[in-house]
């Protein structure tokens, strides 16, 4: 009886959750340092780790079935607990039923198998379809060797069915009989592609059910009168009486807050009025849709800097500043980097690096060799540092294109049937 009470104890739930969090942190460190294969072998696919997750699921299920706890718990918490059970079941299904691997295909070649890399076994596994590579294309950033995008034109033939063509891109996944194919890497001579393959339909369905219950639990908790959120809403209503005091306090603090922001303040800048007029122009975005320049530049600033404004400068001012004063603004640290190791490499102790940081005194791009080596790795081989370097490389190339007037397609070609628009710096 004591054992049953222990298994169904909320205290055990918190202990297991804390232990699980610590182990995941260690596993993440191992994965970043030694690669995904080592992390899978010693953590994610290890028997003791699966046993820990099983114990968590049994603990939650036992709490469900315990009468007194079931009566005390609100509907939102109930949905939360149920969500984690389904997510654990989804993870278990992914591990025992799901398969992952890679397909290496040369142009003109047809392949109907994949090389497994999921820890459940190695070697080749046959697939219920074949894939032929018609053409592989790679586009590099202008003036750079870094790949901007790459894609594969495929012919897919399923058993007893007609073949069909499909194009797999870096951000476009295709699904065939429950198998998902996505672009992973490519051959050094650019005549072959490496596709990652995964099959995880049962696990995905269970996991999505868990996500749905998590959302339901969140909504029930948010709008429940007896929840913490409900109490906070009532407390906020009481605080309305003190609005004048809060405004006074905010204004007092704002001088210190905004006074501390000096990023780019000494750099030359176009006027806000001129930038506002610039933002009203129309541009063709990468998705083929027309939109105001303001929306276009806003998306770019969020990607590079992670915010809507840069030290009080609007996104339109920021964009025009890069166009008008590239030397000065190239020294301003506005490219956001989340990896402390990379920041330390460039001598930055904040969150940002400058565009000029990634070039040596001779103007050579210091990340070129490292980035090219990362692109030749399969997705499963790339560490966290690799992914963060690719993200930085993308940001650097975006800034370069802006400075070269190649990222502002304002001019439509009336003779082009596909609706091509050009930037001032295009050839």
C-alpha positions in Angstrom: 0.0 0.0 0.0 2.9 2.4 0.9 4.5 1.5 -2.5 1.3 2.5 -4.3 1.0 5.8 -2.4 4.7 6.5 -3.2 4.2 5.8 -6.9 1.1 8.0 -7.0 2.8 10.8 -5.0 3.0 14.4 -6.3 6.3 14.6 -4.6 7.7 11.8 -6.8 6.4 13.7 -9.8 8.4 16.8 -8.9 11.5 14.7 -8.1 11.3 12.8 -11.4 10.7 16.0 -13.4 13.7 17.7 -11.8 15.9 14.7 -12.5 14.6 14.5 -16.0 15.4 18.2 -16.6 19.0 17.8 -15.3 19.6 14.7 -17.5 18.3 16.5 -20.5 20.6 19.4 -19.8 23.6 17.0 -19.6 22.4 15.2 -22.8 22.2 18.5 -24.6 25.8 19.3 -23.6 27.0 15.9 -24.8 25.1 16.3 -28.1 26.7 19.7 -28.7 30.2 18.5 -27.8 30.2 15.0 -29.2 27.4 14.9 -31.7 23.8 13.4 -31.9 25.0 9.8 -32.4 26.8 9.8 -29.0 23.8 11.5 -27.3 21.4 8.9 -28.7 23.5 6.0 -27.6 24.2 7.0 -24.1 21.0 9.0 -23.3 18.0 9.2 -25.6 18.0 5.5 -26.7 19.5 4.1 -23.5 17.4 1.6 -21.5 17.8 3.5 -18.2 16.5 6.8 -19.9 13.5 5.0 -21.3 12.8 3.4 -17.9 12.9 6.9 -16.3 10.3 8.2 -18.8 8.2 5.0 -18.2 8.3 5.7 -14.5 7.1 9.3 -15.1 4.2 8.0 -17.1 3.3 5.5 -14.5 3.4 8.2 -11.8 1.1 10.5 -13.7 -1.3 7.7 -14.5 -1.4 6.5 -10.9 -2.2 10.1 -9.8 -5.0 10.1 -12.3 -6.5 6.9 -10.9 -6.1 8.0 -7.2 -9.5 9.1 -6.2 -8.6 11.9 -3.8 -6.2 13.5 -6.1 -8.6 13.2 -9.1 -11.2 15.1 -7.1 -8.9 17.9 -6.1 -7.3 18.5 -9.5 -9.0 21.0 -11.8 -9.8 20.3 -15.4 -6.9 22.4 -16.8 -4.3 20.4 -14.7 -6.0 17.2 -15.7 -5.6 18.0 -19.4 -1.9 19.0 -18.7 -1.2 15.7 -17.1 -2.9 13.8 -19.9 -0.9 15.7 -22.4 2.4 14.5 -21.0 1.2 10.9 -21.0 0.3 11.1 -24.7 3.6 12.9 -25.5 5.5 10.1 -23.7 3.5 7.5 -25.6 4.4 9.4 -28.8 8.0 9.4 -27.9 7.9 5.7 -27.2 6.2 4.9 -30.5 8.8 7.1 -32.3 11.5 5.1 -30.7 10.2 1.6 -31.3 8.2 2.1 -34.5 9.8 5.1 -36.2 12.8 4.8 -38.5 15.3 7.4 -39.7 18.0 7.2 -42.3 19.5 8.9 -45.3 19.3 8.4 -49.1 22.4 9.3 -51.1 21.5 9.7 -54.8 23.6 10.8 -57.8 22.0 12.6 -60.7 20.3 10.1 -63.0 20.5 7.4 -60.3 17.4 5.6 -58.8 17.5 4.4 -55.2 14.9 2.3 -53.3 16.6 2.0 -49.9 18.0 4.1 -47.1 21.0 3.8 -44.9 19.6 3.7 -41.3 21.1 6.0 -38.7 18.5 5.8 -35.9 20.4 3.7 -33.3 18.0 0.8 -33.8 20.3 -0.7 -36.4 22.6 0.1 -39.2 22.9 -0.9 -42.8 20.4 -0.5 -45.6 16.6 -0.8 -45.3 14.3 -1.2 -48.4 11.6 1.4 -49.0 8.1 0.9 -50.5 9.0 3.4 -53.2 12.0 4.4 -55.4 13.5 7.9 -55.9 15.3 9.1 -59.0 17.4 12.3 -58.9 16.8 14.2 -62.1 18.7 17.3 -61.2 20.4 18.9 -58.1 20.7 22.7 -58.0 22.7 24.9 -55.6 22.5 28.7 -55.4 25.1 30.6 -53.5 24.9 34.1 -52.0 26.3 36.7 -54.4 30.0 37.3 -53.8 30.2 34.3 -51.4 30.7 30.6 -51.4 28.0 30.0 -48.8 25.0 28.1 -50.1 21.9 30.3 -50.1 19.6 27.4 -51.1 19.7 24.0 -52.7 17.1 21.7 -54.1 16.6 18.3 -55.8 14.2 17.5 -58.6 13.0 13.9 -57.9 10.9 11.3 -59.7 9.1 9.1 -57.1 7.6 5.7 -58.1 5.4 3.9 -55.6 4.6 0.2 -55.8 1.8 -0.5 -58.3 1.2 3.2 -58.8 2.2 5.9 -61.4 5.3 7.9 -60.8 5.2 11.6 -59.9 7.7 14.4 -59.8 8.5 16.5 -56.7 11.1 19.1 -55.7 12.7 18.9 -52.2 14.1 22.1 -50.9 15.8 23.2 -47.7 12.5 24.4 -46.3 10.1 22.1 -48.2 9.4 18.5 -47.1 7.6 15.9 -49.1 5.7 12.9 -47.8 5.4 9.5 -49.5 3.5 6.7 -47.8 4.1 8.2 -44.4 7.8 8.7 -45.1 9.0 12.3 -44.9 11.9 13.3 -47.2 13.8 16.5 -46.7 17.0 18.1 -48.1 19.9 17.3 -45.8 23.2 17.8 -47.6 24.9 17.4 -51.0 28.0 16.0 -52.7 31.1 18.2 -53.0 30.9 18.2 -56.8 27.2 19.2 -56.6 26.1 16.3 -58.7 24.5 14.3 -55.9 22.1 14.9 -53.0 21.7 13.5 -49.5 18.0 13.3 -48.3 17.0 12.6 -44.8 14.2 10.0 -44.4 12.0 9.5 -41.4 8.9 7.4 -40.7 7.0 8.3 -37.6 3.3 8.4 -38.3 2.1 6.6 -35.1 4.4 8.7 -32.9 3.4 11.9 -34.6 -0.3 11.2 -34.1 0.1 10.5 -30.4 2.4 13.5 -29.9 0.0 15.8 -31.7 -2.8 14.6 -29.5 -0.6 15.5 -26.5 0.0 19.0 -27.9 -3.8 19.4 -28.4 -4.4 18.4 -24.8 -1.6 20.8 -23.7 -3.4 23.6 -25.5 -6.8 22.7 -24.0 -5.2 22.6 -20.5 -3.6 26.0 -21.1 -7.0 27.5 -22.2 -8.9 26.0 -19.3 -6.3 27.2 -16.8 -6.2 30.6 -18.4 -9.9 31.3 -18.1 -10.7 29.4 -14.9 -11.7 31.7 -12.1 -9.9 29.7 -9.5 -6.6 29.4 -11.3 -3.5 31.5 -10.7 -4.3 33.4 -13.9 -7.8 34.1 -12.6 -6.3 35.6 -9.4 -3.9 37.7 -11.4 -6.7 39.1 -13.5 -8.5 40.1 -10.4 -5.4 41.7 -8.9 -4.8 43.6 -12.2 -8.3 45.0 -11.9 -7.4 46.3 -8.5 -4.2 47.8 -9.8 -6.1 50.0 -12.2 -6.7 52.4 -9.3 -3.0 52.9 -9.1 -2.5 53.7 -12.8 -1.3 57.3 -12.3 1.4 56.1 -9.9 2.5 53.3 -12.3 2.8 55.7 -15.2 4.9 58.0 -13.0 7.2 55.2 -12.1 7.5 54.0 -15.7 8.4 57.5 -16.9 11.0 57.8 -14.1 12.6 54.5 -15.1 12.4 55.1 -18.9 15.0 57.8 -18.7 17.5 55.3 -17.4 16.4 52.5 -19.6 16.5 54.4 -22.9 19.5 56.5 -21.9 21.5 53.3 -21.6 20.8 52.3 -25.2 23.7 53.6 -27.2 23.8 51.0 -29.9 24.5 52.7 -33.2 23.6 56.1 -31.7 26.9 57.7 -33.0 26.5 56.3 -36.5 25.1 58.5 -39.3 21.4 57.9 -40.1 18.8 59.0 -42.6 15.9 61.0 -41.3 12.8 59.3 -40.0 10.6 61.3 -42.4 12.5 60.1 -45.4 12.5 56.5 -44.1 8.7 56.7 -43.6 8.2 57.6 -47.3 10.6 54.8 -48.3 8.5 52.3 -46.2 5.4 53.1 -48.4 7.0 51.7 -51.6 5.9 48.3 -52.8 8.3 45.3 -53.0 8.1 41.7 -54.1 9.0 39.5 -51.2 10.7 36.1 -51.5 7.3 34.3 -51.3 6.2 36.0 -54.5 3.8 38.4 -52.8 3.6 42.2 -53.1 3.9 44.0 -49.8 5.0 47.4 -48.4 8.7 48.0 -47.9 7.9 48.6 -44.3 6.7 45.0 -43.8 9.6 43.7 -45.8 12.3 45.6 -43.8 10.5 44.7 -40.5 10.9 41.0 -41.2 14.6 41.5 -42.0 15.3 43.4 -38.9 13.5 40.9 -36.7 15.6 38.1 -38.3 18.9 39.9 -37.9 18.4 41.8 -34.6 15.4 40.0 -33.0 13.3 43.1 -32.4 11.1 45.7 -34.2 13.5 48.6 -33.7 17.2 49.1 -33.3 18.0 51.7 -30.7 15.0 53.7 -31.6 15.6 53.4 -35.4 12.8 51.9 -37.4 13.4 49.0 -39.7 13.1 51.3 -42.7 15.8 53.6 -41.2 18.0 50.6 -40.4 17.7 49.3 -44.0 18.4 52.7 -45.6 21.4 53.2 -43.2 22.9 50.0 -44.4 22.4 51.1 -48.0 23.7 54.7 -47.4 26.4 54.2 -44.8 27.7 50.6 -45.1 31.2 51.3 -43.7 29.8 53.0 -40.5 27.0 50.6 -39.9 29.1 47.6 -40.6 30.8 48.3 -37.3 27.6 48.3 -35.3 26.9 45.1 -33.5 23.3 44.2 -34.5 23.5 40.6 -35.7 22.1 38.5 -32.9 24.0 35.4 -31.9 22.7 33.0 -29.2 25.8 31.0 -28.9 28.2 32.3 -26.2 31.2 30.3 -27.8 30.7 32.2 -31.0 30.4 35.6 -29.3 33.6 34.9 -27.3 35.4 34.0 -30.5 34.7 37.5 -31.8 35.4 39.2 -28.5 31.8 40.1 -27.9 30.3 39.8 -24.4 26.7 40.9 -25.3 24.3 39.2 -27.6 25.4 40.7 -30.9 28.3 40.8 -33.4 29.0 43.4 -36.1 29.2 42.5 -39.8 32.9 43.5 -39.9 33.7 41.1 -37.0 33.6 38.1 -39.4 36.2 39.5 -41.8 40.0 39.6 -41.1 42.2 42.6 -41.8 42.6 41.5 -45.4 38.8 41.3 -46.0 38.7 37.5 -46.0 35.5 35.9 -44.6 36.8 34.0 -41.6 33.9 31.5 -41.5 34.1 30.4 -45.1 35.9 27.1 -44.7 34.1 26.1 -41.5 30.7 26.8 -43.1 31.4 24.9 -46.2 32.5 21.9 -44.1 29.2 22.0 -42.2 27.1 22.0 -45.3 28.8 18.8 -46.4 27.7 17.1 -43.2 24.3 15.3 -43.0 21.7 16.9 -40.8 22.2 14.2 -38.2 25.9 14.9 -37.9 25.6 18.7 -37.3 26.1 19.9 -33.7 24.5 22.8 -32.0 27.6 25.0 -32.8 27.3 24.0 -36.5 23.6 25.1 -36.6 24.4 28.4 -34.9 27.3 29.1 -37.3 25.0 28.4 -40.3 22.5 30.9 -38.8 25.2 33.5 -38.4 26.4 32.9 -42.0 22.9 33.4 -43.3 22.6 36.7 -41.4 26.0 37.9 -42.7 25.1 37.2 -46.3 21.7 39.0 -45.8 23.6 42.1 -44.7 26.0 41.8 -47.6 23.2 41.6 -50.1 21.6 44.7 -48.5 24.9 46.7 -48.8 25.2 45.6 -52.4 21.7 46.8 -53.2 20.7 43.2 -54.1 17.9 42.7 -51.6 15.3 45.3 -52.6 13.3 44.1 -55.6 11.5 47.3 -56.4 11.5 47.1 -60.2 9.2 44.8 -62.1 10.2 43.4 -65.5 7.2 43.9 -67.7 8.5 41.5 -70.3 9.0 38.6 -67.9 6.0 36.1 -67.9 6.9 34.9 -64.4 6.6 38.3 -62.9 10.3 38.8 -62.1 11.3 41.9 -60.1 14.8 43.3 -59.8 16.9 45.1 -57.2 19.1 48.1 -58.2 22.2 46.0 -57.6 21.2 43.0 -59.7 23.3 42.2 -62.8 
